[in-house]
Amino acid sequence: MTQFNRPKSLTELVTENLRDRIVSGEFDLGEQLSEARIAKDINVSRTPVREAINRLEMEGLLIVEPQRGSFVFSLEPEELAKLCDARVCLETTALTHAIKERPEDLADALSGCVDRMTAARDADDDGEYLAQDTVFHQHIFDCADNRFLNDAYQTIALKMAALRNRLGRHPDHMHKSYLEHIALVDAVRNRDTATALEILKSHIDRKEGSYWSDATEVVTAK
């Protein structure tokens, strides 16, 4: 059957542009977005911008309030805690399946990410490091071979990437995160599920100390 590559619509291009800018941290959490300003910035009419905003609202990255406007998502501290709890449930389940079903593929994929993280750290490229952090965790779902788990994860993956780009740049946090990624690769390579799960839980479910204080300050900014 012949396959055709359909060119992306203007709405799709605008959606990708706004999504990338939200996730990268260009806009603050809770910041109000102006359709007119965005349209002018990227030289398009307001119609594709409005359609893009509707799509990003469905993805959870934007909140549209009638009579007020469109705002980048923000979370109360208790909501952030619940998001972390959901992530722990999904990722630990996916990791268990991935180690059982495709341990070598998972270890190779995670190891490749750590190599790129190392190169990014050596180059002082925090943006690339954090992008590889996002890829690292997606590999766990890719190797779990369970599309329902992955579908569930995608409902929070963009929010997590956006939060990571706002919170993960602190040198102490990044160093600890880097060591935990290395330890997780070693546990997966050894097919030590119990240790891998312990590392992953600690890596995700950190609700104490300066990191959590910074996190709750960032997610409630508006």
N, C-alpha and C positions, 0 to 999 in steps of 0.2 A: 504494500500500500504506500503510495507516495506521501511523503511528509512535507508540509509547507511551514516555513518559518513566518509566522504572522508578526508584522512590525507592531511594536508597542504603541498603544494609544497615548494621546497627550495626557489623559487622566492618569494612566499607569505611570508615565514618566514623572508627573508632578507628585504622585503618591510616593514613589521611590525617593524622590528628592526630599520630601518632607519627613518621611520615615527615617531616612539616614540622618537628617539634621536633628531630629528628636532623640534618636538612639545615641548619637555621637555626643550629645550634651550641648549642642549649639543653643538650644532653647532651655531655659530653666524649667524645673518642675513647677507646675501651676501657672506658668506664664501664659498670658492671653495672646493669641495669634490674630493678626489682622489679615483678612482675605485680600484686601486691596494692596497692602504692603508686600505680601508674598507674591501676588500676581505681578506687581511692578518689579520685584527683585529678580524673578525668573522670566519676565517678559512673556507672560501669557494672560489670557482673559481670566476673569474671576470664576467662570463656570467650571473649568477643570480643577481649580483650587477648591471650590466648594465640594465637588465630587470627591476629591482626594481627602478632604476633611471628613466626609461621611464614611469613607472606607477606613480611615485611621481611627475613627470613633468605634467602629465595629471591632478593630484590632485591640482596642483598649488603650491606645497611646494618647488619644484626645478625649476630652469631655466637652460635649456641646450643651450649653445651657440656654434655653430659649430666652430671648430678650437681653441676654448678657454677652454671649459670644462663645468662642472655642478656646479651650485651655488645655495645655499639656497636662497629662495625668499627674496626680500627686496622691500620696498615701498617708493615712494616719499611722502612728507607730504600731497600733494593734493590727492594722491591715498589713503592714510590712511583716510583722511576726507571723501572721497567717500565711502570707505569701511564701515565707521561708519554710513553714511547716509543709505546705503543699509541695514545694520543691523537694524537700527531703523525702517525702512519700514517693514521688514520681521517680526521682533519680536513683534512690536506693533500690527500688523495684526494677528499674531498667538495668542498673548495674548488675544485679543478681542474674538477670536473664542473659545479659551480654557475656558475662564470664562463663556462664553455662553453655551458651550456644556458639559464641565466636570469640573465644579468649585471645587467640593469636591476632586476629584482625583488630580487636579492640586494643590490645597492647601496642601493636604497630602504629595504629592511628593516634593513640594518645602520646606515644613516644615521639612521633613526628611533630605533634603540637608542641611538646616540651622543647624539642630542638629549636623550633621557630621562636618560642618564648625566650629561650636563652639568647638567640641572636638579637631579638628585640631589646632585651635588657642590656646586652653589650653595646647596642647602638643608642641607648637611652630613648627608645621609641615606645613610650607608654601606650600610645594608641594601638600600635600593632600588637603589643603584648596583650592588651585587653581584648582585642579582636580574636586572638588565638585562644584566649580563655573561654570565650563564647563558643568557638569551634570545638574546643576540648570537650565541653559538656554535651554538645550536640552529638559527638561521636558515640557517647554512651547509649543514646537512644537509637542511633543508626545501627549499632551492632546488637541491639536487643531484639531486633526482628519482630517488633510488635507495633503495628501502625496506630493502634488505639492509644498506647502509652505515648507515642510520639505526638499524636494529634492533641492529646491533653497537655503535653509539655509546651506545644506551640502557643497555647493560650496565654502562657506567662513568659515565654522565652524573650520576647521583645522588651517587655518591662524589665526583666532581669538584665538584659544587655544594656538598657538605658541606665539602670541603677549602677551597674558595674562601671560604666564609663564616668559616672559622677563620684563614685566612692572608692574605686579601686586604685587610685593613683597615689595614695599615701605610701611612702617608701616602706614603712614597717609592715603595713598590710600586704603590699605587693611581694615583699620578701617572704613573708609567712605563706602566702598563697602559692608562690613559686615552689617552695619546699614541699608543700602538701601535694602539688601536682606530681612532682617527682616521686614522692612516696607512694602515691596512688598508682602510678605506672608500674612501680616495682611489685606492688601487691597483686596487680592484675597479671603481670608477667608470671608471677609465681602461682597464680590461680588461688590465691589466698583470699577467698571471698569475705571472710569475717573481718580481716584486717582492712581490706579495701572499703568495706561498708563503714567501719569505724572512722577511717580517715575522711571519707566523703561526708559523713554526718557532721563531724567536727568542722569540716571545710565550709559547709553550707549554713549550719544552724548555730551561728555565732551571735549570741544576743547579749553580750556583755562588753564592758570596757569602752575604750575611746571609739572603736570602730562603730559600735552600735549607737553611741551617742551622736557621732557624726551622721550616721545613716538616718536616724530619726529626725535630725535637724534638716537634712537635705530633702527628705521625702515630704515633709510638711511645709516646705517653703512655698509661698503663694503670694 
